Amino acid sequence: MTPADSIDFARSSILVLLEIITPAMLTALIVGLAIGLLQALTQIQEMTLVFVPKIVAIFIVLLISLPFAGAAMNGLMVDIAHRISAY
């Protein structure tokens, strides 16, 4: 395996990681922002108020995006298998 192949493999792995984690991270960002805005408007400064809605929202999004994540990881594994068999 040449250094260019290694870099290409690492790049494709990172891109798959970003594709898989993006829905959960965006959900955490949006829910955290909404809860923070709600806390600022109502002046409720409870630190634990953010955690439960954020965890529930992330769990729901992960359940919804699970088939997409599986397909992305399957595609990466097929690419890895093709690279192994090519050598």
MARLOLO-75598 format. One record per residue: residue number from 1; x, y, z of N, C-alpha, C, O, CB in turn; residue in three letters. Coordinates in Angstrom, 2 decimals. Glycine has a CB too. Layout:
N
+------+---------+---------+---------+---------+----------+---------+---------+---------+---------+---------+---------+---------+---------+----------+---------+------+
! resi !  n.east ! n.north !    n.up ! ca.east ! ca.north !   ca.up !  c.east ! c.north !    c.up !  o.east ! o.north !    o.up ! cb.east ! cb.north !   cb.up ! resn !
+------+---------+---------+---------+---------+----------+---------+---------+---------+---------+---------+---------+---------+---------+----------+---------+------+
!  NUM !       X !       Y !       Z !       X !        Y !       Z !       X !       Y !       Z !       X !       Y !       Z !       X !        Y !       Z !  ALA !
...
+------+---------+---------+---------+---------+----------+---------+---------+---------+---------+---------+---------+---------+---------+----------+---------+------+
END
This chain:
87
+------+---------+---------+---------+---------+----------+---------+---------+---------+---------+---------+---------+---------+---------+----------+---------+------+
! resi !  n.east ! n.north !    n.up ! ca.east ! ca.north !   ca.up !  c.east ! c.north !    c.up !  o.east ! o.north !    o.up ! cb.east ! cb.north !   cb.up ! resn !
+------+---------+---------+---------+---------+----------+---------+---------+---------+---------+---------+---------+---------+---------+----------+---------+------+
!    1 !    0.85 !   -1.18 !    0.00 !    0.00 !     0.00 !    0.00 !    0.89 !    1.24 !    0.00 !    1.78 !    1.38 !    0.84 !   -0.97 !     0.00 !    1.23 !  MET !
!    2 !    0.66 !    2.10 !   -0.93 !    1.46 !     3.32 !   -1.04 !    0.95 !    4.38 !   -0.07 !   -0.17 !    4.28 !    0.42 !    1.45 !     3.86 !   -2.49 !  THR !
!    3 !    1.76 !    5.38 !    0.20 !    1.29 !     6.46 !    1.08 !    0.05 !    7.17 !    0.54 !   -0.80 !    7.61 !    1.31 !    2.41 !     7.47 !    1.28 !  PRO !
!    4 !   -0.05 !    7.29 !   -0.77 !   -1.23 !     7.93 !   -1.36 !   -2.48 !    7.10 !   -1.10 !   -3.55 !    7.65 !   -0.85 !   -1.03 !     8.13 !   -2.88 !  ALA !
!    5 !   -2.35 !    5.77 !   -1.17 !   -3.48 !     4.89 !   -0.87 !   -3.89 !    5.02 !    0.60 !   -5.08 !    5.04 !    0.91 !   -3.13 !     3.44 !   -1.19 !  ASP !
!    6 !   -2.90 !    5.11 !    1.48 !   -3.20 !     5.26 !    2.91 !   -3.93 !    6.56 !    3.19 !   -4.89 !    6.58 !    3.97 !   -1.90 !     5.21 !    3.73 !  SER !
!    7 !   -3.50 !    7.63 !    2.57 !   -4.15 !     8.93 !    2.76 !   -5.56 !    8.91 !    2.19 !   -6.48 !    9.46 !    2.79 !   -3.33 !    10.05 !    2.11 !  ILE !
!    8 !   -5.73 !    8.28 !    1.04 !   -7.06 !     8.17 !    0.44 !   -8.00 !    7.35 !    1.31 !   -9.17 !    7.70 !    1.47 !   -6.97 !     7.55 !   -0.95 !  ASP !
!    9 !   -7.49 !    6.26 !    1.88 !   -8.29 !     5.44 !    2.78 !   -8.67 !    6.22 !    4.03 !   -9.82 !    6.16 !    4.47 !   -7.52 !     4.16 !    3.17 !  PHE !
!   10 !   -7.73 !    6.95 !    4.61 !   -8.01 !     7.74 !    5.80 !   -9.04 !    8.84 !    5.49 !   -9.93 !    9.10 !    6.30 !   -6.72 !     8.37 !    6.35 !  ALA !
!   11 !   -8.91 !    9.47 !    4.34 !   -9.85 !    10.52 !    3.95 !  -11.26 !    9.97 !    3.79 !  -12.22 !   10.57 !    4.25 !   -9.40 !    11.18 !    2.65 !  ARG !
!   12 !  -11.38 !    8.82 !    3.12 !  -12.71 !     8.24 !    2.93 !  -13.30 !    7.78 !    4.26 !  -14.51 !    7.88 !    4.45 !  -12.64 !     7.05 !    1.95 !  SER !
!   13 !  -12.47 !    7.29 !    5.17 !  -12.96 !     6.89 !    6.49 !  -13.47 !    8.09 !    7.28 !  -14.50 !    8.02 !    7.95 !  -11.85 !     6.18 !    7.27 !  SER !
!   14 !  -12.74 !    9.19 !    7.22 !  -13.16 !    10.40 !    7.93 !  -14.45 !   10.95 !    7.34 !  -15.32 !   11.41 !    8.07 !  -12.05 !    11.46 !    7.88 !  ILE !
!   15 !  -14.58 !   10.91 !    6.02 !  -15.81 !    11.39 !    5.39 !  -17.02 !   10.53 !    5.79 !  -18.10 !   11.07 !    6.02 !  -15.66 !    11.38 !    3.85 !  LEU !
!   16 !  -16.85 !    9.23 !    5.89 !  -17.94 !     8.36 !    6.34 !  -18.28 !    8.67 !    7.79 !  -19.46 !    8.71 !    8.15 !  -17.56 !     6.86 !    6.18 !  VAL !
!   17 !  -17.27 !    8.88 !    8.62 !  -17.51 !     9.25 !   10.01 !  -18.31 !   10.54 !   10.11 !  -19.25 !   10.63 !   10.90 !  -16.18 !     9.40 !   10.76 !  LEU !
!   18 !  -17.95 !   11.53 !    9.32 !  -18.67 !    12.80 !    9.33 !  -20.11 !   12.65 !    8.83 !  -21.02 !   13.28 !    9.36 !  -17.94 !    13.83 !    8.48 !  LEU !
!   19 !  -20.31 !   11.80 !    7.82 !  -21.67 !    11.56 !    7.32 !  -22.54 !   10.89 !    8.38 !  -23.74 !   11.17 !    8.48 !  -21.62 !    10.70 !    6.06 !  GLU !
!   20 !  -21.94 !   10.00 !    9.15 !  -22.71 !     9.27 !   10.15 !  -23.04 !   10.15 !   11.36 !  -24.16 !   10.09 !   11.87 !  -21.94 !     8.03 !   10.61 !  ILE !
!   21 !  -22.11 !   10.97 !   11.80 !  -22.29 !    11.72 !   13.04 !  -22.98 !   13.07 !   12.85 !  -23.45 !   13.66 !   13.82 !  -20.95 !    11.93 !   13.69 !  ILE !
!   22 !  -23.06 !   13.57 !   11.61 !  -23.63 !    14.89 !   11.36 !  -25.08 !   15.04 !   11.83 !  -25.39 !   16.05 !   12.45 !  -23.56 !    15.19 !    9.91 !  THR !
!   23 !  -25.99 !   14.09 !   11.58 !  -27.36 !    14.29 !   12.06 !  -27.46 !   14.42 !   13.57 !  -28.22 !   15.25 !   14.07 !  -28.23 !    13.14 !   11.61 !  PRO !
!   24 !  -26.71 !   13.61 !   14.30 !  -26.75 !    13.68 !   15.77 !  -26.16 !   15.00 !   16.28 !  -26.69 !   15.60 !   17.21 !  -26.00 !    12.49 !   16.40 !  ALA !
!   25 !  -25.07 !   15.43 !   15.66 !  -24.45 !    16.68 !   16.11 !  -25.32 !   17.89 !   15.81 !  -25.43 !   18.81 !   16.62 !  -23.08 !    16.86 !   15.45 !  MET !
!   26 !  -25.95 !   17.90 !   14.63 !  -26.85 !    19.02 !   14.31 !  -28.07 !   19.03 !   15.23 !  -28.54 !   20.09 !   15.64 !  -27.31 !    18.93 !   12.84 !  LEU !
!   27 !  -28.58 !   17.84 !   15.56 !  -29.70 !    17.76 !   16.49 !  -29.31 !   18.30 !   17.86 !  -30.06 !   19.06 !   18.47 !  -30.20 !    16.31 !   16.60 !  THR !
!   28 !  -28.14 !   17.90 !   18.35 !  -27.67 !    18.40 !   19.64 !  -27.51 !   19.91 !   19.62 !  -27.83 !   20.59 !   20.60 !  -26.34 !    17.72 !   20.02 !  ALA !
!   29 !  -27.01 !   20.43 !   18.51 !  -26.83 !    21.88 !   18.39 !  -28.17 !   22.61 !   18.40 !  -28.33 !   23.60 !   19.11 !  -26.07 !    22.21 !   17.10 !  LEU !
!   30 !  -29.12 !   22.12 !   17.63 !  -30.42 !    22.79 !   17.53 !  -31.19 !   22.70 !   18.85 !  -31.76 !   23.69 !   19.30 !  -31.25 !    22.17 !   16.40 !  ILE !
!   31 !  -31.21 !   21.51 !   19.46 !  -31.94 !    21.35 !   20.73 !  -31.26 !   22.17 !   21.82 !  -31.94 !   22.81 !   22.63 !  -32.01 !    19.86 !   21.14 !  VAL !
!   32 !  -29.94 !   22.16 !   21.87 !  -29.23 !    22.96 !   22.87 !  -29.48 !   24.44 !   22.69 !  -29.64 !   25.17 !   23.67 !  -27.75 !    22.69 !   22.79 !  GLY !
!   33 !  -29.52 !   24.89 !   21.45 !  -29.80 !    26.30 !   21.18 !  -31.23 !   26.67 !   21.58 !  -31.47 !   27.73 !   22.16 !  -29.57 !    26.62 !   19.70 !  LEU !
!   34 !  -32.18 !   25.78 !   21.26 !  -33.57 !    26.05 !   21.62 !  -33.76 !   26.07 !   23.13 !  -34.46 !   26.95 !   23.65 !  -34.50 !    25.00 !   20.99 !  ALA !
!   35 !  -33.15 !   25.15 !   23.84 !  -33.27 !    25.12 !   25.30 !  -32.57 !   26.33 !   25.90 !  -33.07 !   26.94 !   26.85 !  -32.67 !    23.81 !   25.87 !  ILE !
!   36 !  -31.42 !   26.69 !   25.36 !  -30.71 !    27.88 !   25.85 !  -31.53 !   29.14 !   25.65 !  -31.55 !   30.02 !   26.51 !  -29.37 !    28.02 !   25.16 !  GLY !
!   37 !  -32.19 !   29.25 !   24.49 !  -33.06 !    30.40 !   24.23 !  -34.24 !   30.41 !   25.19 !  -34.62 !   31.46 !   25.72 !  -33.56 !    30.38 !   22.78 !  LEU !
!   38 !  -34.82 !   29.24 !   25.42 !  -35.93 !    29.13 !   26.37 !  -35.48 !   29.52 !   27.78 !  -36.21 !   30.21 !   28.49 !  -36.49 !    27.69 !   26.38 !  LEU !
!   39 !  -34.30 !   29.09 !   28.17 !  -33.79 !    29.45 !   29.49 !  -33.52 !   30.95 !   29.59 !  -33.76 !   31.56 !   30.63 !  -32.51 !    28.67 !   29.80 !  GLN !
!   40 !  -33.02 !   31.54 !   28.52 !  -32.75 !    32.98 !   28.55 !  -34.05 !   33.78 !   28.60 !  -34.11 !   34.80 !   29.27 !  -31.93 !    33.39 !   27.32 !  ALA !
!   41 !  -35.08 !   33.32 !   27.88 !  -36.34 !    34.04 !   27.87 !  -37.10 !   33.92 !   29.18 !  -37.73 !   34.88 !   29.63 !  -37.21 !    33.54 !   26.74 !  LEU !
!   42 !  -37.03 !   32.76 !   29.81 !  -37.78 !    32.54 !   31.05 !  -36.93 !   32.74 !   32.29 !  -37.46 !   32.70 !   33.40 !  -38.35 !    31.14 !   31.08 !  THR !
!   43 !  -35.65 !   32.97 !   32.15 !  -34.70 !    33.15 !   33.23 !  -34.66 !   31.95 !   34.17 !  -34.39 !   32.10 !   35.37 !  -35.04 !    34.40 !   34.01 !  GLN !
!   44 !  -34.92 !   30.77 !   33.63 !  -34.73 !    29.53 !   34.38 !  -33.31 !   29.08 !   34.12 !  -32.95 !   28.75 !   32.99 !  -35.79 !    28.42 !   33.96 !  ILE !
!   45 !  -32.49 !   29.05 !   35.15 !  -31.07 !    28.72 !   34.97 !  -30.75 !   27.35 !   35.57 !  -29.77 !   27.21 !   36.31 !  -30.19 !    29.79 !   35.61 !  GLN !
!   46 !  -31.54 !   26.38 !   35.25 !  -31.31 !    25.01 !   35.71 !  -30.34 !   24.34 !   34.75 !  -30.62 !   24.25 !   33.55 !  -32.65 !    24.22 !   35.82 !  GLU !
!   47 !  -29.20 !   23.86 !   35.25 !  -28.17 !    23.29 !   34.40 !  -28.58 !   21.92 !   33.85 !  -28.16 !   21.55 !   32.75 !  -26.87 !    23.17 !   35.17 !  MET !
!   48 !  -29.38 !   21.17 !   34.60 !  -29.74 !    19.82 !   34.15 !  -30.90 !   19.81 !   33.18 !  -31.24 !   18.75 !   32.66 !  -30.07 !    18.96 !   35.34 !  THR !
!   49 !  -31.52 !   20.93 !   32.92 !  -32.67 !    21.01 !   32.03 !  -32.30 !   20.67 !   30.59 !  -33.15 !   20.20 !   29.82 !  -33.29 !    22.40 !   32.09 !  LEU !
!   50 !  -31.07 !   20.89 !   30.21 !  -30.64 !    20.69 !   28.83 !  -30.45 !   19.21 !   28.50 !  -30.68 !   18.80 !   27.36 !  -29.36 !    21.45 !   28.57 !  VAL !
!   51 !  -30.03 !   18.42 !   29.46 !  -29.55 !    17.07 !   29.17 !  -30.64 !   16.12 !   28.69 !  -30.44 !   15.44 !   27.68 !  -28.92 !    16.50 !   30.37 !  PHE !
!   52 !  -31.76 !   16.04 !   29.38 !  -32.78 !    15.05 !   29.02 !  -33.38 !   15.30 !   27.64 !  -33.43 !   14.36 !   26.85 !  -33.89 !    15.05 !   30.06 !  VAL !
!   53 !  -33.82 !   16.51 !   27.30 !  -34.35 !    16.71 !   25.93 !  -33.30 !   16.46 !   24.85 !  -33.61 !   15.93 !   23.79 !  -34.89 !    18.11 !   25.79 !  PRO !
!   54 !  -32.05 !   16.84 !   25.13 !  -31.00 !    16.64 !   24.14 !  -30.71 !   15.15 !   23.93 !  -30.54 !   14.71 !   22.80 !  -29.71 !    17.37 !   24.58 !  LYS !
!   55 !  -30.67 !   14.39 !   25.01 !  -30.40 !    12.96 !   24.90 !  -31.54 !   12.26 !   24.17 !  -31.30 !   11.40 !   23.32 !  -30.20 !    12.33 !   26.29 !  ILE !
!   56 !  -32.78 !   12.62 !   24.49 !  -33.94 !    12.00 !   23.83 !  -33.95 !   12.34 !   22.34 !  -34.18 !   11.46 !   21.51 !  -35.26 !    12.48 !   24.49 !  VAL !
!   57 !  -33.69 !   13.59 !   22.01 !  -33.68 !    14.01 !   20.60 !  -32.57 !   13.31 !   19.82 !  -32.79 !   12.86 !   18.70 !  -33.52 !    15.54 !   20.49 !  ALA !
!   58 !  -31.39 !   13.20 !   20.41 !  -30.29 !    12.52 !   19.74 !  -30.61 !   11.04 !   19.55 !  -30.32 !   10.48 !   18.50 !  -28.98 !    12.70 !   20.53 !  ILE !
!   59 !  -31.20 !   10.42 !   20.56 !  -31.57 !     9.00 !   20.46 !  -32.57 !    8.78 !   19.32 !  -32.43 !    7.83 !   18.56 !  -32.16 !     8.50 !   21.78 !  PHE !
!   60 !  -33.56 !    9.65 !   19.20 !  -34.55 !     9.52 !   18.14 !  -33.90 !    9.70 !   16.77 !  -34.19 !    8.94 !   15.84 !  -35.69 !    10.54 !   18.33 !  ILE !
!   61 !  -33.04 !   10.69 !   16.64 !  -32.37 !    10.93 !   15.37 !  -31.44 !    9.77 !   15.01 !  -31.36 !    9.38 !   13.84 !  -31.56 !    12.25 !   15.42 !  VAL !
!   62 !  -30.76 !    9.20 !   16.00 !  -29.90 !     8.06 !   15.71 !  -30.72 !    6.86 !   15.27 !  -30.29 !    6.12 !   14.38 !  -29.08 !     7.70 !   16.94 !  LEU !
!   63 !  -31.89 !    6.66 !   15.86 !  -32.75 !     5.55 !   15.42 !  -33.24 !    5.77 !   13.99 !  -33.31 !    4.82 !   13.21 !  -33.95 !     5.41 !   16.36 !  LEU !
!   64 !  -33.57 !    7.00 !   13.66 !  -34.04 !     7.30 !   12.31 !  -32.91 !    7.16 !   11.28 !  -33.13 !    6.65 !   10.18 !  -34.63 !     8.71 !   12.25 !  ILE !
!   65 !  -31.71 !    7.61 !   11.65 !  -30.60 !     7.59 !   10.69 !  -29.78 !    6.30 !   10.73 !  -28.76 !    6.21 !   10.05 !  -29.69 !     8.77 !   10.96 !  SER !
!   66 !  -30.20 !    5.32 !   11.49 !  -29.46 !     4.07 !   11.58 !  -29.33 !    3.34 !   10.24 !  -28.24 !    2.85 !    9.94 !  -30.13 !     3.16 !   12.58 !  LEU !
!   67 !  -30.38 !    3.24 !    9.42 !  -30.18 !     2.59 !    8.11 !  -29.18 !    3.31 !    7.22 !  -28.39 !    2.67 !    6.52 !  -31.51 !     2.50 !    7.39 !  PRO !
!   68 !  -29.19 !    4.62 !    7.25 !  -28.23 !     5.40 !    6.47 !  -26.81 !    5.14 !    6.96 !  -25.90 !    4.98 !    6.15 !  -28.56 !     6.90 !    6.54 !  PHE !
!   69 !  -26.63 !    5.11 !    8.28 !  -25.30 !     4.87 !    8.85 !  -24.82 !    3.47 !    8.49 !  -23.64 !    3.28 !    8.16 !  -25.32 !     5.06 !   10.38 !  ALA !
!   70 !  -25.72 !    2.49 !    8.56 !  -25.34 !     1.13 !    8.18 !  -24.95 !    1.03 !    6.72 !  -23.99 !    0.34 !    6.38 !  -26.47 !     0.18 !    8.46 !  GLY !
!   71 !  -25.68 !    1.72 !    5.86 !  -25.35 !     1.70 !    4.43 !  -24.00 !    2.39 !    4.18 !  -23.22 !    1.93 !    3.33 !  -26.46 !     2.39 !    3.62 !  ALA !
!   72 !  -23.73 !    3.47 !    4.89 !  -22.45 !     4.17 !    4.71 !  -21.29 !    3.29 !    5.18 !  -20.26 !    3.23 !    4.52 !  -22.46 !     5.51 !    5.48 !  ALA !
!   73 !  -21.46 !    2.62 !    6.32 !  -20.40 !     1.74 !    6.80 !  -20.23 !    0.51 !    5.91 !  -19.12 !    0.03 !    5.71 !  -20.69 !     1.30 !    8.24 !  MET !
!   74 !  -21.34 !    0.01 !    5.37 !  -21.27 !    -1.10 !    4.44 !  -20.50 !   -0.70 !    3.18 !  -19.67 !   -1.46 !    2.68 !  -22.68 !    -1.59 !    4.08 !  ASN !
!   75 !  -20.77 !    0.48 !    2.67 !  -20.05 !     0.97 !    1.50 !  -18.56 !    1.11 !    1.76 !  -17.74 !    0.79 !    0.91 !  -20.62 !     2.30 !    1.05 !  GLY !
!   76 !  -18.22 !    1.59 !    2.96 !  -16.80 !     1.71 !    3.31 !  -16.16 !    0.33 !    3.41 !  -15.03 !    0.15 !    2.96 !  -16.64 !     2.47 !    4.64 !  LEU !
!   77 !  -16.87 !   -0.63 !    3.99 !  -16.31 !    -1.98 !    4.12 !  -16.14 !   -2.64 !    2.75 !  -15.16 !   -3.35 !    2.53 !  -17.20 !    -2.85 !    5.01 !  MET !
!   78 !  -17.07 !   -2.42 !    1.84 !  -16.93 !    -2.95 !    0.48 !  -15.71 !   -2.33 !   -0.20 !  -14.96 !   -3.01 !   -0.89 !  -18.21 !    -2.67 !   -0.35 !  VAL !
!   79 !  -15.51 !   -1.02 !    0.02 !  -14.34 !    -0.36 !   -0.55 !  -13.05 !   -0.93 !    0.05 !  -12.07 !   -1.14 !   -0.68 !  -14.41 !     1.16 !   -0.31 !  ASP !
!   80 !  -13.04 !   -1.19 !    1.33 !  -11.87 !    -1.77 !    1.98 !  -11.61 !   -3.17 !    1.42 !  -10.46 !   -3.53 !    1.15 !  -12.06 !    -1.83 !    3.51 !  ILE !
!   81 !  -12.67 !   -3.96 !    1.26 !  -12.51 !    -5.32 !    0.72 !  -11.96 !   -5.28 !   -0.70 !  -11.12 !   -6.11 !   -1.06 !  -13.86 !    -6.08 !    0.74 !  ALA !
!   82 !  -12.42 !   -4.33 !   -1.50 !  -11.90 !    -4.21 !   -2.88 !  -10.43 !   -3.80 !   -2.87 !   -9.64 !   -4.27 !   -3.69 !  -12.74 !    -3.17 !   -3.70 !  HIS !
!   83 !  -10.06 !   -2.93 !   -1.94 !   -8.66 !    -2.52 !   -1.85 !   -7.78 !   -3.69 !   -1.43 !   -6.67 !   -3.86 !   -1.93 !   -8.51 !    -1.35 !   -0.87 !  ARG !
!   84 !   -8.29 !   -4.51 !   -0.47 !   -7.50 !    -5.66 !   -0.02 !   -7.33 !   -6.67 !   -1.14 !   -6.24 !   -7.19 !   -1.36 !   -8.15 !    -6.33 !    1.20 !  ILE !
!   85 !   -8.43 !   -6.94 !   -1.87 !   -8.36 !    -7.94 !   -2.92 !   -7.55 !   -7.46 !   -4.13 !   -7.09 !   -8.27 !   -4.93 !   -9.75 !    -8.31 !   -3.37 !  SER !
!   86 !   -7.38 !   -6.15 !   -4.25 !   -6.60 !    -5.63 !   -5.37 !   -5.11 !   -5.88 !   -5.21 !   -4.36 !   -5.87 !   -6.19 !   -6.85 !    -4.14 !   -5.54 !  ALA !
!   87 !   -4.67 !   -6.10 !   -3.96 !   -3.24 !    -6.29 !   -3.72 !   -2.87 !   -7.72 !   -3.68 !   -1.71 !   -8.05 !   -3.48 !   -2.82 !    -5.65 !   -2.45 !  TYR !
+------+---------+---------+---------+---------+----------+---------+---------+---------+---------+---------+---------+---------+---------+----------+---------+------+
END
